[in-house]
Amino acid sequence: MSRSTRRSGSSGDFLTQETDQLRSRLAQTEEELRKARSKAGIVSLDDSMKAYTEQIAMIRQEIFSAEAELAERTAGISGDRQTSTRRPAVRQSPTRGALRAG
């Protein structure tokens, strides 16, 4: 092996070792950050967005159900009012009419 080959080999080893150390430090820092977030009650943005999206969907479903129930009740009340305004004619009993005349 020539000197330049040994140097480039040494440089490659040095860079590999340095890269490995940096990756290890990065992984350790990320783990510390994850623990700190967890301790502080901070959740990831993606998880928060997913949770809020699910909550919004549930609330929309509840609103839809409430509106449907309201429409049913309104239709029932409206129907009751129509039948109450169209009452059949009340016949007077013969005795009741006789009492008035007398």
Backbone as JSON, one array per atom type, in Angstrom:
{
  "sequence": "MSRSTRRSGSSGDFLTQETDQLRSRLAQTEEELRKARSKAGIVSLDDSMKAYTEQIAMIRQEIFSAEAELAERTAGISGDRQTSTRRPAVRQSPTRGALRAG",
  "N": [[0.83, -1.17, 0.0], [0.52, 2.2, -0.8], [1.68, 5.38, 0.49], [-0.27, 7.41, 0.1], [-2.56, 5.87, -0.19], [-2.72, 4.69, 2.3], [-3.14, 6.96, 3.83], [-5.59, 7.88, 2.83], [-7.08, 5.72, 3.58], [-6.88, 5.9, 6.35], [-8.07, 8.35, 6.73], [-10.62, 7.71, 5.89], [-11.33, 5.85, 7.85], [-11.23, 7.5, 10.1], [-13.26, 9.34, 9.48], [-15.44, 7.59, 9.4], [-15.5, 6.7, 12.06], [-15.96, 9.14, 13.33], [-18.44, 9.83, 12.23], [-20.0, 7.74, 13.25], [-19.83, 8.3, 15.99], [-21.1, 10.81, 16.05], [-23.67, 10.08, 15.18], [-24.43, 8.47, 17.31], [-24.41, 10.34, 19.41], [-26.43, 12.0, 18.47], [-28.67, 10.27, 18.52], [-28.8, 9.85, 21.28], [-29.32, 12.46, 22.18], [-31.79, 12.92, 20.93], [-33.34, 11.03, 22.3], [-33.19, 12.06, 24.91], [-34.53, 14.46, 24.45], [-37.06, 13.47, 23.75], [-37.8, 12.31, 26.21], [-37.84, 14.61, 27.82], [-39.9, 16.08, 26.58], [-42.03, 14.37, 27.05], [-42.12, 14.39, 29.84], [-42.76, 17.05, 30.25], [-45.22, 17.08, 29.2], [-45.66, 17.53, 26.55], [-46.81, 16.78, 23.39], [-46.44, 15.16, 20.18], [-46.8, 17.08, 17.18], [-48.09, 15.86, 15.01], [-49.53, 13.8, 16.3], [-51.2, 15.35, 17.89], [-52.67, 16.74, 15.93], [-54.01, 14.6, 14.73], [-55.57, 13.69, 16.87], [-57.18, 15.97, 17.35], [-58.51, 16.11, 14.9], [-60.01, 13.76, 15.01], [-61.63, 14.4, 17.22], [-63.06, 16.58, 16.19], [-64.48, 15.31, 14.16], [-66.13, 13.62, 15.69], [-67.63, 15.51, 17.11], [-68.93, 16.81, 15.01], [-70.54, 14.69, 14.15], [-72.17, 14.39, 16.4], [-73.49, 16.85, 16.33], [-74.85, 16.58, 13.9], [-76.55, 14.43, 14.56], [-78.03, 15.62, 16.63], [-79.29, 17.69, 15.22], [-80.87, 16.16, 13.51], [-82.56, 14.92, 15.35], [-83.83, 17.18, 16.4], [-85.17, 18.07, 14.12], [-86.97, 15.96, 13.79], [-88.49, 16.2, 16.15], [-89.5, 18.79, 15.81], [-91.04, 18.41, 13.54], [-92.91, 16.67, 14.62], [-94.15, 18.31, 16.54], [-95.17, 20.3, 14.89], [-96.91, 18.75, 13.39], [-98.68, 18.01, 15.43], [-99.82, 20.49, 16.04], [-101.18, 21.08, 13.7], [-103.15, 19.07, 13.67], [-104.49, 19.79, 15.97], [-105.65, 22.2, 15.31], [-107.45, 21.46, 13.46], [-109.8, 20.37, 14.64], [-112.41, 18.05, 15.08], [-115.92, 18.76, 14.67], [-117.74, 19.33, 17.61], [-120.3, 17.52, 18.94], [-123.28, 18.34, 20.6], [-124.67, 16.91, 23.43], [-128.03, 15.62, 23.8], [-129.12, 16.1, 26.34], [-127.59, 18.12, 27.37], [-128.16, 20.28, 25.75], [-130.82, 20.56, 26.44], [-130.69, 21.42, 29.04], [-129.74, 23.98, 28.78], [-131.79, 25.21, 27.48], [-133.73, 25.22, 29.36]],
  "CA": [[0.0, 0.0, 0.0], [1.32, 3.42, -0.85], [1.37, 6.33, 1.54], [-1.54, 8.09, -0.18], [-3.62, 4.91, 0.05], [-2.84, 4.57, 3.75], [-3.74, 8.19, 4.34], [-7.01, 7.92, 2.51], [-7.69, 4.7, 4.42], [-6.94, 6.48, 7.69], [-9.09, 9.4, 6.69], [-11.92, 7.03, 5.81], [-11.6, 5.29, 9.18], [-11.5, 8.61, 10.98], [-14.59, 9.85, 9.15], [-16.42, 6.58, 9.81], [-15.59, 6.77, 13.51], [-16.57, 10.44, 13.67], [-19.85, 9.72, 11.86], [-20.63, 6.86, 14.23], [-19.95, 9.04, 17.25], [-22.13, 11.84, 15.89], [-24.96, 9.39, 15.16], [-24.7, 8.04, 18.68], [-24.78, 11.55, 20.17], [-27.73, 12.44, 17.97], [-29.67, 9.35, 19.06], [-28.9, 10.13, 22.71], [-29.98, 13.77, 22.31], [-33.19, 12.73, 20.57], [-33.97, 10.31, 23.41], [-33.33, 13.03, 25.99], [-35.59, 15.38, 24.04], [-38.32, 12.74, 23.86], [-38.1, 12.2, 27.63], [-38.17, 15.95, 28.3], [-41.23, 16.39, 26.06], [-42.99, 13.53, 27.76], [-42.19, 14.9, 31.21], [-43.42, 18.36, 30.2], [-46.58, 16.92, 28.68], [-45.71, 17.98, 25.16], [-46.98, 15.66, 22.46], [-46.02, 15.53, 18.83], [-47.75, 17.83, 16.4], [-48.87, 14.9, 14.23], [-50.47, 13.15, 17.2], [-52.19, 16.35, 18.27], [-53.55, 16.98, 14.79], [-54.85, 13.42, 14.57], [-56.54, 13.7, 17.97], [-58.13, 17.05, 17.1], [-59.32, 15.72, 13.75], [-60.98, 12.78, 15.5], [-62.59, 15.12, 18.06], [-63.92, 17.37, 15.3], [-65.39, 14.37, 13.49], [-67.13, 13.19, 16.68], [-68.51, 16.65, 17.39], [-69.79, 16.98, 13.83], [-71.52, 13.61, 14.18], [-73.12, 14.72, 17.46], [-74.3, 17.95, 15.82], [-75.74, 16.0, 12.89], [-77.58, 13.65, 15.27], [-78.89, 16.56, 17.35], [-80.12, 18.37, 14.23], [-81.87, 15.2, 13.03], [-83.55, 14.77, 16.43], [-84.59, 18.42, 16.45], [-86.07, 18.08, 12.97], [-88.04, 15.02, 14.1], [-89.35, 16.8, 17.18], [-90.18, 19.93, 15.2], [-92.07, 17.85, 12.67], [-93.93, 16.14, 15.51], [-94.88, 19.45, 17.12], [-95.89, 20.91, 13.79], [-98.01, 17.84, 13.09], [-99.64, 18.12, 16.53], [-100.52, 21.77, 15.92], [-102.12, 20.98, 12.58], [-104.3, 18.26, 14.06], [-105.25, 20.48, 17.01], [-106.42, 23.27, 14.67], [-108.49, 20.81, 12.67], [-110.6, 19.54, 15.54], [-113.74, 17.75, 14.55], [-117.01, 19.48, 15.33], [-118.22, 18.65, 18.82], [-121.77, 17.44, 19.0], [-123.82, 18.5, 21.93], [-125.59, 15.83, 23.81], [-129.4, 16.13, 23.93], [-129.4, 16.59, 27.69], [-126.9, 19.39, 27.58], [-128.97, 21.3, 25.06], [-132.06, 20.72, 27.18], [-130.41, 22.18, 30.24], [-129.6, 25.38, 28.4], [-133.1, 25.76, 27.11], [-134.64, 25.25, 30.48]],
  "C": [[0.88, 1.24, 0.0], [0.89, 4.34, 0.28], [0.03, 7.02, 1.34], [-2.72, 7.16, 0.08], [-3.82, 4.74, 1.55], [-3.49, 5.81, 4.35], [-5.23, 8.24, 4.06], [-7.74, 6.85, 3.31], [-7.86, 5.21, 5.83], [-8.02, 7.55, 7.75], [-10.47, 8.79, 6.67], [-12.31, 6.44, 7.15], [-11.98, 6.39, 10.16], [-12.92, 9.15, 10.75], [-15.69, 8.87, 9.58], [-16.62, 6.62, 11.32], [-16.3, 8.05, 13.95], [-18.08, 10.4, 13.37], [-20.6, 8.85, 12.86], [-20.84, 7.56, 15.57], [-21.05, 10.1, 17.17], [-23.54, 11.22, 15.85], [-25.38, 8.96, 16.56], [-25.13, 9.23, 19.54], [-26.15, 12.06, 19.76], [-28.85, 11.57, 18.54], [-29.89, 9.61, 20.55], [-29.64, 11.45, 22.95], [-31.46, 13.66, 21.97], [-33.96, 12.02, 21.68], [-34.19, 11.24, 24.6], [-34.45, 14.03, 25.69], [-36.96, 14.72, 24.17], [-38.76, 12.62, 25.32], [-38.53, 13.56, 28.21], [-39.56, 16.37, 27.83], [-42.3, 15.63, 26.82], [-43.2, 14.05, 29.18], [-42.96, 16.23, 31.25], [-44.85, 18.27, 29.67], [-46.74, 17.39, 27.25], [-45.83, 16.74, 24.27], [-46.58, 16.12, 21.07], [-47.15, 16.25, 18.1], [-48.66, 16.91, 15.59], [-49.92, 14.22, 15.1], [-51.57, 14.1, 17.62], [-53.18, 16.6, 17.14], [-54.51, 15.82, 14.59], [-55.94, 13.4, 15.64], [-57.6, 14.77, 17.76], [-59.05, 16.73, 15.93], [-60.4, 14.72, 14.17], [-62.04, 13.45, 16.37], [-63.57, 15.92, 17.2], [-64.93, 16.47, 14.61], [-66.48, 13.9, 14.44], [-68.12, 14.31, 16.98], [-69.45, 16.9, 16.23], [-70.87, 15.93, 13.79], [-72.58, 13.89, 15.24], [-74.04, 15.86, 17.01], [-75.31, 17.43, 14.8], [-76.88, 15.23, 13.56], [-78.55, 14.58, 15.99], [-79.82, 17.3, 16.38], [-81.21, 17.44, 13.7], [-82.96, 15.01, 14.08], [-84.42, 16.01, 16.54], [-85.59, 18.48, 15.3], [-87.24, 17.12, 13.21], [-89.02, 15.61, 15.1], [-90.14, 17.98, 16.62], [-91.3, 19.45, 14.3], [-93.21, 17.29, 13.5], [-94.78, 17.24, 16.11], [-95.73, 20.11, 16.05], [-97.1, 20.06, 13.42], [-99.08, 17.9, 14.16], [-100.45, 19.41, 16.42], [-101.55, 21.71, 14.79], [-103.33, 20.15, 12.96], [-105.12, 18.96, 15.14], [-106.07, 21.62, 16.4], [-107.55, 22.7, 13.83], [-109.32, 19.87, 13.55], [-111.96, 19.25, 14.9], [-114.81, 18.51, 15.33], [-117.52, 18.65, 16.49], [-119.74, 18.68, 18.8], [-122.2, 17.62, 20.44], [-124.76, 17.35, 22.23], [-126.98, 16.41, 23.99], [-129.68, 16.67, 25.33], [-128.74, 17.92, 27.95], [-127.67, 20.52, 26.92], [-130.25, 21.58, 25.82], [-131.83, 21.55, 28.43], [-130.3, 23.67, 29.93], [-130.97, 25.98, 28.1], [-133.96, 25.99, 28.32], [-134.29, 26.18, 31.51]]
}
